[in-house]
Amino acid sequence: MSTLKDIAARVGVSQGCVSRVLKGDPTFSIQEATRFKILEAAREMGYRSQFSGVRRSGLTKDTLVLLLLYPEQAEIEDPYYHTVRIGVTSEAGGKGYSVWEIFYTPDLELDFSQKNIKGFIVVGSTSEWSRCDELRRQLLTGGLPIVFADFDPGEPGCDSVVTDFHLAMEKALQHFLALGYREIGYIGGQEYREGSKPIVDLRVQYFQDILTRAGCYRKEHVFIANTVSMQVGYTLACQAAQQGLPRALFVETDTMAIGVLKALKERGVQVPGQTALISCNDISTAQFLTPTLSTIRIDSRLIGNLSARALLDQIHSARPGGVRMITPNELILRESCPALPPAPAQEKEAF
């Protein structure tokens, strides 16, 4: 198994620098290019930290439990949730709370009985949450406040903080339509609850609704797999290329878009000349790809900040849970999708 020292030697930085990046230290200032190299090296070398997923005893400070439902390796491959985690820890730390971070696994032994634990923030997805039967039972019957960060499983009495997916799809698709693109495709993943019951993905739903209103929705241009990863993005893009690429593609995540770009490059497809591309999240690597990635910027750190604030508000005010906060997002245009041409200057009438 690789170590912090191995990663530091590969990237050419100090071991302490690697440690602070991988732990998401919110006070550590580092260039995004260097942060990307460290995260990429950690992913390629199969690094796994030792700080998470353990039983803690004797907590001496008011503590918020941050439950991360996804595998730790997934965070190294896709830094989106890493930034959510930074948002939680920085906000809670600034208010004098410690944060116990746990990468959840089914065989993990957890002890939530300690009196200094004040509440829970859960990060992940509805599908992952639906598979955690014992964890769900413990949390929902434990009497402590719960906030879901970046997803909303609809649990009564629990707060959630999510992004505005309708706004995201409107911005991306209206930009495609304004450029004159009528053949627009979708590449993404499908989540399932325990028992293989599909979960409605709002992005897919809004994609269909918006393009149907515009009169150009085509089901054969929608490519969806059971998971979300670089490899899945690559595979789906290969399928789309075999079938005939649409003029534009919306890709569910930047991580998937990395695989999509690789598949298109191998097939000699020019981006954006032949197929324009917009994805979602604006992870730190998006601006270093070739071509640089146009994307919907979701403020994942703000999602973490607001999740911590919501939990602390419940703790301090004893208000009932059930608040749903929706964060805005922003269309960032880079090389993979052109901007609108400037409007022609109006000629002044001669008098």
VMD Tcl script that draws the C-alpha trace (Angstrom):
set ca {
  {0.00 0.00 0.00}
  {1.33 3.44 -0.91}
  {2.13 6.00 1.80}
  {2.10 9.77 2.12}
  {5.86 9.68 1.60}
  {5.45 7.78 -1.69}
  {2.94 10.34 -2.98}
  {5.11 13.26 -1.86}
  {8.13 11.81 -3.70}
  {6.11 11.33 -6.88}
  {4.65 14.84 -6.92}
  {7.75 16.60 -5.59}
  {6.21 18.19 -2.49}
  {6.56 17.67 1.24}
  {4.85 14.83 3.10}
  {3.05 17.41 5.24}
  {1.68 19.07 2.11}
  {0.25 15.76 0.90}
  {-1.27 15.05 4.31}
  {-3.05 18.40 4.49}
  {-4.43 18.12 0.96}
  {-5.78 14.59 1.47}
  {-7.33 15.53 4.81}
  {-9.02 18.56 3.23}
  {-7.40 21.10 5.58}
  {-9.46 24.27 4.92}
  {-6.64 26.55 6.20}
  {-4.05 25.18 3.78}
  {-3.41 27.39 0.73}
  {-2.05 25.57 -2.33}
  {-2.17 26.05 -6.10}
  {-5.01 24.10 -7.75}
  {-2.58 22.49 -10.19}
  {-0.53 21.06 -7.32}
  {-3.65 19.93 -5.45}
  {-4.79 18.14 -8.62}
  {-1.40 16.37 -8.98}
  {-1.57 15.15 -5.37}
  {-5.15 13.85 -5.69}
  {-4.37 12.21 -9.02}
  {-1.24 10.54 -7.64}
  {-3.17 9.29 -4.60}
  {-5.86 7.82 -6.86}
  {-3.39 6.14 -9.23}
  {-1.28 4.75 -6.38}
  {-4.30 3.34 -4.50}
  {-3.70 5.40 -1.36}
  {-6.04 4.76 1.57}
  {-5.82 6.89 4.71}
  {-6.14 5.56 8.22}
  {-8.05 8.37 9.93}
  {-11.60 7.41 9.06}
  {-14.11 4.74 9.88}
  {-12.96 3.90 13.42}
  {-14.60 3.75 16.82}
  {-13.88 6.76 18.98}
  {-14.18 6.92 22.72}
  {-13.83 9.65 25.29}
  {-14.72 12.60 23.06}
  {-13.90 15.68 25.10}
  {-15.36 18.36 22.80}
  {-18.80 18.95 21.32}
  {-18.71 16.90 18.14}
  {-20.60 16.68 14.87}
  {-20.46 13.33 13.10}
  {-19.83 13.59 9.35}
  {-20.96 10.34 7.72}
  {-19.57 9.82 4.21}
  {-21.59 7.06 2.57}
  {-19.34 6.57 -0.46}
  {-16.03 4.63 -0.57}
  {-12.97 6.67 0.32}
  {-11.39 5.86 -3.05}
  {-14.33 7.55 -4.78}
  {-13.41 10.86 -3.14}
  {-9.87 10.61 -4.42}
  {-11.11 9.98 -7.97}
  {-13.76 12.72 -7.83}
  {-12.88 15.67 -5.54}
  {-16.43 17.05 -5.53}
  {-17.37 15.46 -2.19}
  {-13.93 16.30 -0.85}
  {-14.92 19.96 -1.14}
  {-18.27 19.32 0.58}
  {-16.30 17.82 3.45}
  {-14.02 20.87 3.63}
  {-17.10 23.09 3.81}
  {-18.49 21.14 6.77}
  {-15.25 20.96 8.74}
  {-14.33 24.62 8.21}
  {-17.77 25.87 9.25}
  {-18.02 23.59 12.29}
  {-14.43 24.26 13.35}
  {-15.01 27.99 13.17}
  {-17.91 27.59 15.61}
  {-15.82 25.61 18.10}
  {-17.00 22.10 17.21}
  {-14.90 19.11 16.30}
  {-15.92 16.86 13.42}
  {-15.69 13.08 13.49}
  {-15.37 11.99 9.86}
  {-16.42 8.43 8.99}
  {-16.27 6.68 5.63}
  {-19.10 4.24 6.19}
  {-18.86 0.54 5.37}
  {-21.45 -2.16 6.25}
  {-19.06 -3.94 8.63}
  {-18.14 -0.77 10.53}
  {-18.75 -0.77 14.30}
  {-20.05 2.62 15.35}
  {-20.67 4.03 18.80}
  {-22.96 7.06 18.74}
  {-23.88 6.89 22.42}
  {-21.34 9.41 23.67}
  {-22.86 12.51 25.19}
  {-20.61 14.96 23.31}
  {-22.04 13.93 19.92}
  {-24.55 16.67 19.06}
  {-25.77 15.75 15.58}
  {-25.08 14.20 12.19}
  {-24.34 15.38 8.66}
  {-24.74 12.67 6.02}
  {-23.04 13.05 2.61}
  {-23.69 10.71 -0.29}
  {-26.76 9.76 -2.29}
  {-30.26 8.43 -1.81}
  {-29.27 5.03 -3.20}
  {-26.38 4.67 -0.74}
  {-28.58 5.81 2.15}
  {-31.28 3.25 1.27}
  {-28.75 0.42 1.70}
  {-27.68 1.42 5.22}
  {-30.52 -0.23 7.15}
  {-28.87 -0.41 10.58}
  {-27.31 3.03 10.27}
  {-30.66 4.53 9.24}
  {-32.34 2.90 12.23}
  {-29.69 4.21 14.63}
  {-29.81 7.76 13.36}
  {-33.55 8.15 12.85}
  {-34.38 6.79 16.31}
  {-31.47 8.42 18.14}
  {-33.17 11.74 18.84}
  {-30.31 13.90 17.50}
  {-30.66 16.33 14.56}
  {-29.68 15.12 11.07}
  {-28.78 17.09 7.93}
  {-28.35 15.51 4.50}
  {-25.73 17.26 2.39}
  {-26.08 17.20 -1.43}
  {-29.07 14.85 -1.45}
  {-32.54 14.65 0.04}
  {-33.88 11.16 0.80}
  {-37.14 12.61 2.11}
  {-36.74 11.53 5.72}
  {-39.31 13.38 7.89}
  {-37.85 15.79 10.41}
  {-34.42 16.04 8.73}
  {-32.87 19.06 7.02}
  {-31.25 18.82 3.60}
  {-29.04 21.04 1.43}
  {-29.13 20.43 -2.33}
  {-28.33 22.26 -5.56}
  {-30.93 23.62 -7.97}
  {-30.82 20.99 -10.73}
  {-33.66 22.63 -12.64}
  {-31.66 25.85 -12.85}
  {-28.55 23.89 -13.87}
  {-30.32 22.12 -16.74}
  {-32.03 25.33 -17.87}
  {-28.71 27.14 -18.09}
  {-26.92 24.36 -19.99}
  {-29.72 23.47 -22.39}
  {-30.81 27.02 -23.12}
  {-27.21 27.82 -24.00}
  {-27.07 24.86 -26.40}
  {-30.37 25.96 -27.96}
  {-29.18 29.57 -28.27}
  {-26.18 28.30 -30.24}
  {-28.60 26.65 -32.64}
  {-27.99 23.05 -31.55}
  {-31.10 20.89 -31.93}
  {-29.54 17.44 -31.48}
  {-28.61 17.34 -27.80}
  {-27.65 14.20 -25.88}
  {-27.32 13.20 -22.24}
  {-24.71 10.97 -20.59}
  {-25.21 10.01 -16.95}
  {-25.97 7.36 -14.34}
  {-29.08 5.83 -12.78}
  {-29.39 5.33 -9.03}
  {-31.42 2.53 -7.44}
  {-32.87 2.04 -3.98}
  {-32.37 -1.20 -2.11}
  {-34.41 -3.79 -4.02}
  {-33.48 -2.36 -7.45}
  {-36.18 0.31 -7.41}
  {-35.02 3.17 -9.67}
  {-34.68 6.66 -8.20}
  {-35.91 9.55 -10.33}
  {-32.90 11.66 -11.34}
  {-34.01 15.28 -11.50}
  {-31.36 16.11 -14.09}
  {-32.70 13.50 -16.50}
  {-36.29 14.57 -15.82}
  {-35.54 18.26 -16.41}
  {-33.47 17.39 -19.51}
  {-36.47 15.63 -21.03}
  {-38.96 18.32 -19.98}
  {-36.92 21.26 -21.30}
  {-36.07 19.67 -24.65}
  {-39.62 18.38 -25.10}
  {-40.89 21.95 -24.74}
  {-38.29 23.01 -27.31}
  {-39.47 20.26 -29.66}
  {-36.13 18.47 -29.93}
  {-36.05 15.72 -27.28}
  {-34.83 12.40 -28.72}
  {-34.73 9.36 -26.45}
  {-32.05 7.68 -28.57}
  {-29.64 10.46 -27.55}
  {-29.92 9.60 -23.84}
  {-27.18 7.24 -22.59}
  {-27.45 6.08 -18.97}
  {-25.55 3.43 -16.98}
  {-25.94 2.09 -13.43}
  {-22.92 3.92 -12.01}
  {-21.02 7.18 -12.43}
  {-17.26 7.15 -13.11}
  {-14.63 8.09 -15.68}
  {-14.77 4.59 -17.13}
  {-18.57 4.70 -17.45}
  {-18.35 8.08 -19.18}
  {-15.84 6.60 -21.61}
  {-18.02 3.54 -22.30}
  {-21.20 5.56 -22.86}
  {-19.42 7.98 -25.17}
  {-18.19 5.02 -27.22}
  {-21.79 3.82 -27.52}
  {-22.95 7.29 -28.54}
  {-20.22 7.50 -31.19}
  {-21.23 4.15 -32.68}
  {-24.84 5.28 -32.85}
  {-24.09 8.75 -34.22}
  {-23.07 11.61 -31.98}
  {-25.49 14.50 -31.42}
  {-24.26 18.05 -31.95}
  {-24.07 18.65 -28.18}
  {-23.77 16.55 -25.03}
  {-24.69 17.24 -21.43}
  {-22.65 14.99 -19.11}
  {-23.86 14.41 -15.56}
  {-20.51 14.99 -13.82}
  {-17.09 16.37 -14.67}
  {-15.59 13.02 -13.73}
  {-17.70 11.27 -16.37}
  {-16.79 14.03 -18.82}
  {-13.10 13.16 -18.49}
  {-13.92 9.68 -19.81}
  {-16.16 11.16 -22.52}
  {-13.39 13.46 -23.77}
  {-10.97 10.53 -23.93}
  {-13.40 8.46 -26.00}
  {-14.10 11.31 -28.41}
  {-10.41 12.12 -28.83}
  {-9.63 8.48 -29.68}
  {-12.26 8.65 -32.42}
  {-11.02 11.90 -33.86}
  {-14.12 13.84 -32.81}
  {-13.36 17.53 -32.47}
  {-14.72 19.20 -29.34}
  {-16.50 21.59 -29.70}
  {-16.24 21.68 -33.49}
  {-18.22 18.48 -34.04}
  {-19.72 17.87 -30.59}
  {-19.97 20.55 -27.91}
  {-19.92 19.44 -24.29}
  {-21.13 20.84 -20.95}
  {-20.91 18.86 -17.72}
  {-21.63 19.53 -14.06}
  {-19.79 20.31 -10.78}
  {-16.69 22.33 -11.89}
  {-14.16 20.19 -10.03}
  {-10.63 21.58 -9.84}
  {-9.41 19.44 -12.76}
  {-11.99 20.85 -15.21}
  {-9.84 23.84 -16.13}
  {-6.76 21.69 -16.80}
  {-8.27 19.28 -19.33}
  {-7.79 19.46 -23.10}
  {-10.04 21.05 -24.13}
  {-10.85 22.86 -20.90}
  {-14.29 21.84 -19.67}
  {-17.43 23.95 -19.83}
  {-19.47 23.05 -16.77}
  {-22.17 24.02 -14.31}
  {-20.34 25.23 -11.23}
  {-21.98 23.81 -8.12}
  {-20.64 25.42 -4.97}
  {-19.97 22.17 -3.12}
  {-18.11 23.97 -0.36}
  {-21.18 26.15 0.24}
  {-23.29 22.99 0.47}
  {-20.96 21.82 3.24}
  {-21.03 25.22 4.96}
  {-24.81 25.43 4.92}
  {-25.19 21.84 6.10}
  {-23.08 22.60 9.16}
  {-24.97 25.86 9.79}
  {-28.31 24.08 9.54}
  {-27.21 21.45 12.03}
  {-25.83 24.03 14.47}
  {-29.05 26.02 14.16}
  {-31.05 22.96 15.15}
  {-28.70 22.30 18.07}
  {-28.74 25.88 19.41}
  {-32.37 26.82 18.76}
  {-33.99 23.41 19.25}
  {-36.08 24.09 16.15}
  {-37.72 21.10 14.45}
  {-35.99 19.68 11.40}
  {-37.44 19.45 7.92}
  {-35.93 22.53 6.25}
  {-34.77 22.08 2.64}
  {-32.19 24.56 1.35}
  {-31.47 24.91 -2.38}
  {-28.18 26.45 -3.52}
  {-27.70 28.28 -6.85}
  {-25.22 27.35 -9.58}
  {-23.39 29.02 -12.45}
  {-22.63 28.15 -16.08}
  {-18.88 28.35 -16.70}
  {-17.99 28.38 -20.40}
  {-14.56 27.14 -21.44}
  {-13.22 25.49 -24.59}
  {-15.54 22.44 -24.76}
  {-18.55 24.64 -25.56}
  {-18.38 28.05 -27.23}
  {-19.90 31.20 -25.84}
  {-22.64 33.01 -27.68}
  {-21.33 35.35 -30.38}
  {-21.50 39.01 -29.45}
  {-24.63 40.81 -30.54}
  {-24.06 43.03 -33.59}
  {-23.73 46.69 -32.78}
  {-26.81 48.68 -33.72}
  {-26.17 51.41 -36.25}
  {-27.19 54.86 -35.19}
  {-29.73 56.57 -37.40}
  {-28.45 59.60 -39.22}
  {-30.36 62.80 -38.71}
}
mol new
graphics top color blue
foreach p $ca { graphics top sphere $p radius 0.5 }
foreach p [lrange $ca 0 end-1] q [lrange $ca 1 end] { graphics top cylinder $p $q radius 0.2 }
display resetview
